[in-house]
């Protein structure tokens, strides 16, 4: 009797867990479609902004600008675009605030640790700017074995990433870059591919690298036919009002938009990973219920058989 009760309690427990995983799967499925649409709508704009920035930047012959004074570091484009020796690398790691998303956060942390090790082996210092609690929880323990610094942690951005939060992070990073705290800014995020697939990637934000930001993927997805236009500029092109004024507007927009695109990609990847994980958990729970139900029926049948044998044996003893 005790064995039957234990099996029945396990079946009830798994059924309750299945209700939770099924509900989480439905919530993630409802959100991931919206996130996927946001990613697909933002990619063309981000790529066109990148092309425009590239045209202006190449027109300056790689950038030798006169120093200027600005109230915000992100407006100080000469310091942001200047070429310098890279001694300290800043990694912006975008992860999740919540769990139950499969190996999503673990993959990001593993990729980040590999990048940290490579950078340290090159003799450079590493500073981390962590977006999301999962990366912070995992990487703060790694400081015991690896020599890097966690500079800032942003835990609320990934709950609802928007252009405002992107600009806040962009201003913080620009201040660190202009002040010489870091000499390179690398974004570690996940590129959303479809409901089942994402890829952990590293994007170089600063210093500017013209060939960055995965032009091939944009061309293939949006059927861009002017593939080489990003790398060419007409020498007769006239910029109005002037290149410096344009750069002062475009550079902050470019930096903030790349960060925002990384947020959108990460959010869609996380939701897709959570939906997949909860779908698998729901299916596993259903299989466990099936197996436990068979075990329950077998145990119940054995108990009934035993009781019948006892009744028969008792009847024979009375004869």
N, C-alpha and C positions, 0 to 999 in steps of 0.2 A: 504493500500500500504506500509505503514511504517512497519507493522508487517511482511509482506512478505520479505521485504529487510533485516530486522533483522535476520530472520530465515536463509535466503540465506547466509548472512555474517557469521553466526555461522557454517553453513555447510562447507563453504570455509575454515574457520579457523580450524575446526576439520580435514578436508582433508589434510591441510598443516601439521598439527601436526602428522597425521597418516603417512605421507611420511617420516617425521623425525624418528619416532619410528620404522618404517619398515626398514629404512636404518641402524639404530643403531642395530637392531636385526640381520641383515645380517652381519654387521661388527663383532659383538660379536660371532655369530655362526662360522664365519671364523676363529676367533682367538681362540675360546675355544677348538676346535679340536686339534690345535697345542699345547695348554697348557695342555690338557688332555694327549696327547702322551708324553709330557715332564715329567709329573707326573708319569705316568706308567713306563717309562723307567728309571727314577731316583730311584724309590722305591726299586728295588732289590739291587742296589749298596749301597744305604743308609743302608739298613738292613744288608747286608754283612759286611759293615764297622763297624756297631754297634756290630755285633757278634765278629769281630776281636778285636775291642777295649775292649769289655767285657772280652774276653779270657785273654788279656794282663793285664787288670786291676785286675781281680780275681787272676791272678798269683802273684800279688804283695801283696796278703792278705789284700786287701782293701786300701792299700796305706799309708805307712809311709816312706816318701822320705826325702833325705837330701836336704837342700836348695841349689839352684843354682842361678847364675847371668846370665841374658839374656838381649839382647837389646829390644826385644819385649815381652810384657806381655803375649801374647798368647803362647809363647814358654816356659814360666815358669810353666811347668806341676806340680811341687811339690806344688806350691801355688794354682793352679787351682783344684787340686785333694785332697787337704787337707780337713779334717773334721773340722768343726767349728760350733760354736753356731750361729744360724740364727737370727740376729737382724734386718736386713734390706733386704727386698725382692725387686728385680728388675724385673719388668714386661716389656717384649718386646711385644708391641701390634701391630699387623699387620692388617692394614685396607686399604681402597682404597683412591686414589687421586681424583676420580670422583664419581659423584652421578648417579642417574637413574639406580640403581642396586637393586631395591626392598628394602628389609629390611636388606641387607647384612651388611652395616656398623653399623646400629642400633643394630643388634644382637651382634656384636663384642663389642660395647660400653657397652651394658647392661651386658654382661658376665664379662667384665673387671671391671665394677663398683661393681658387686657382689663379685668378687675376692678381690678387694681392701677393701671392708667392712669386709670380713672375716679375712683378714690379719691384719687389724687395730684392730679388736676385740681380736686378739691373742696377742696384745701388741707389734707388730712389725711395723717398719717403711716401707714405700712404695715409690719407685722411678720408674718412667715410662720412657720408651724409645719407642717413638711412631714412627711407620713407616706408613706414609700416612697422608694426610691432614684431612681426615674425622674424624679420631680418635682424632687428635689434636683439631679440631674445637669443638668437643663435650666434650672432657674431660677437656679442660682448664677451662670451666665454672664450672666443678664439684669441682675444688679446693676451691671454696668458701664455700662448705659445708663439704668436706672431707679433712683430713690432709694428703696430699700426694704431692710429688714433681714431676714435669715433667722435667726430667734431660736433655734429648736430643730429637730432632725431625728430622726424616729423610723423606723428602718429595719426593725425586727423585728416590728412590730405586724401588718402586712398578711400576713405568712406564716401567722399563725394568730390572727385577731382574736377576742377573747373579752371577757367582761364585766370581767375583771381589768385587761386592758390599756386598756379604755375608761375605767375609773376612774382609772388612773394618768394618762392624758392629761387627764381632766377635772380632776384635782387640780392639775396643772401649769397649766392654763389658768385655773382659779379663782384660783390664787395670783397670776398675772400681772394678772388683772382686779381683784382686791381691792387689790393694791399700787399700782394706777393705771398699770401699764405699758401696758395696753390698755384702751380704753373700749367696744369692741365685739368680739364673736367671731362670725365667719362661717365656716361649714363649706362647703367646695367638694368635692362628691362626685358620684357618678353614681347616678341612680335606675334600678334594674333594672326593665325593662318586660316583656321576653320574651327568648327565646334569640337573637333577631336585633337587638334594639333596647335601647338605654339612653339616658339623657339626662343631660348634665352640668348640675348645679344648684347654687345657693347657698342654704344654709339659715341663717337668723339664729338663733344660739343665745342670745346675750346682747347687748344688753338684750332683755327679753322682749317679743315682739310677738304679741298674742293671735291674730291672723289667720294666723300662720305655720303651717308644716308641712303644707301641701297637703291640707287637709281634704276638698276635692272628690274627690281621687283615692282617699282612704280610703273615703269614702261610696260611690263607684261600685264599688269592688272588693269591699267587705264588705257591701253592701246595707244600709248604716246608714240607718234611717228617721228617727231623732231628729236631724235635721240641725242644728237650731238650739239643741239642748240645751247645746252647748259655750259659747254666748254668753249663756245665761240662768242666773240663780240665784235660788232662792226666798229672799226676805228673811227668812223664818222658819227657814231652815236653821241647825241648831245643830252646831257643830264641837267634837268631843271628842278630846283634852283641851282644846286651844285652837288658834287659828290659827297662832300663832307656833311652837308645838311641832310642829304638822303640817308647816309650811313647812320647819322645820329638818331634817325627815326626807325630805320630798318633793323639795325643790330639788336636793340631791345626786343623788337617784335620777333625777330628770328630766334633768339635764345629762348624766350618765353614759349614760343610756339613749338619748338622742338621738344621742350620739356612737357608741354601739354599733350603732344602727340604720344610721347612715351607713357604718360599717365593713362591715356585712352587705350593704348595697346595692352598695357599691363592689366587694366581693369577687365577688359574683354577676355584676356587669357585666363585670368583668375576665375571669372564666372564660368567660363567654358570648362575649366579643369574641375571646378566644384560640381557642376552639373554631371560631368562624366563620372566623378568619384561617387556621388550620391546615387547615380543610376546603378553603378556596379554594387554598391552597398545594399541597395534595395533588392537587387537580383540575388545577391548572396544570402540575404535574410530570408528570401522566399525559399531558397534551396535548403537552408538550415531548418526552416519550419517543416518542409516536406520530409526531411530525414528524421527530425524529432517526432513527427506525427507517426511515421512508420515504427519508430522505436516504442512510442507510447502504445500503439495498437498491439505490437508484439508482446509487450509487458502485460498489457491488460488481458490479452488472450491467454498468456501463461498463467496469470492469476486466476482467471475463470476456470481454466483446466485444472489447476491445483485444487480449487474449491470443490469442483465436481468430483474429483478423485477422493477428497475427504468425505464428501457426502456418501459416495458409494461405499467407501471403506467403513463408514459408520453404520450404514444400513446392513452391510455384511456382518458386522460384529454383533448386531442385535438379533440375527437369525439363530 
